[in-house]
Amino acid sequence: MTRKQKILLGAFVYLAVAVALYVIVGSDGKNEEFKPQNEFKLEPWVDIHIAGIDMSINKAVLYVFLACAITTGTMIWIARRMQDRPNRVQTLIEGAYDLTYTQIARGNMPSATAAKYFPFVATLFFFIWFSNMLGYIPLPTNTHETIDIFGIAFPAFALYAATANLSVPLVLTLVVWGGYQMEGVRRHGLIGHLKGWLPAGVSGAAAVPIFFIEVISQFMRIISLSVRLFANILAGHLLILFMGGGLAVLLGLAALGWITLPIAIAFFMLEVGLIATLQAFIFATLTSIYFGEASAGGH
Amino acid sequence: MPLSALRYLDFAVLLLALPIFIAAGLPLLGWGGAAFGWTLQRAVQYFIEKRARESDDPRVVAGLLTASMIARGWIVAGSIFVVGLSEREAGLAAAILSITLFTFYFTSQMITRPFEEPKR
């Protein structure tokens, strides 16, 4: 049998099973009880209101704490076990160090700036990476749906990530944005830093509209940096949720689950194997570029 | 706990779940369905990964591992589905137990993977 015939046969069996399932099980009709948006609903677990600001502990806060604890715990644990003849874990960590230092920091910042801001950039990279990875482990954090065991209502399992909530990438972005603006002002003074926003060679009357475009572009960085991370992680979670059974439950079509499950697995592999690391890498690289640009004095 | 034991943490959780199912009066069919599906997919994983290790062609290895992951997902989902068709409550119990097992399996894999010796 040729490869083409094998693929066609596989596709035929795949669809035939879906049709057979539909004929055997049929449809339960649209499920009105299942609300996919509840997966991302943040219910306050511990109510805290300070000066009218809601600072309640909820699922997102727990994920931030977990990501912080895992990032610091892992790094301290590894740092204390460094040895002259590296084992496999140390080799991996040294590879990650090389990636963050050589590729991300040194590759985009002057060496003095890289030496100064490398710990910040590396911390961002590892925090986002651990936070993203944590988001692919189902954890009992859905208090909206509960499982009753021994009369105790345990929260249902859910996929969630701190980075899938806009607040977390936005705060990280604001720290980066404020940080590199301060670095620019410290190095070149306020006027020198603002002058640095203009591309080289622009002078005279053309400088005014271009400066305003650059002002807008500076503020757009807050949106682009935060939304890129948030939207990628949220989209991945939604795809896994819907393809992994959410769509079949919502439409009451078990046969659809047979078709969408491999797609969910493929998305899960893509997210864990690529997107989680890629998004952390992009965020840290752009941070380095912005700091490098600010310290070098513009474009 | 030695790292090699951590690799089989999911089976320890599966065994630990049995007395909880009995004591809490949860449907045993749910435990049986989840246990069958989970054990079968782990066996499939073992044999396919063994076959993949024997191959020198990266395309064959990637194909085998991808097919293994999709097949294992279907095995677990299929066992939950079949149990759920016969008894809805048992299906729900099987689904929750399977997700719990996945959580422990995936976490232990992430911890132990960096310590594993390169496969020859």
Interface residues (C-beta under 8 A of the other chain):
Chain A: V25 R88 V89 L92 M133 Y136 I137 P138 L139 I147 I149 F150 A156 F157 G245 A254 G257 W258 L261 P262 A264 I265 A266 M269
Chain B: I20 A23 A24 L26 T66 M69 I70 G73 W74 A77 F81 L85 I96 I99 T100 F102 T103 F106 T107 M110 P114 F115 E116 E117 P118
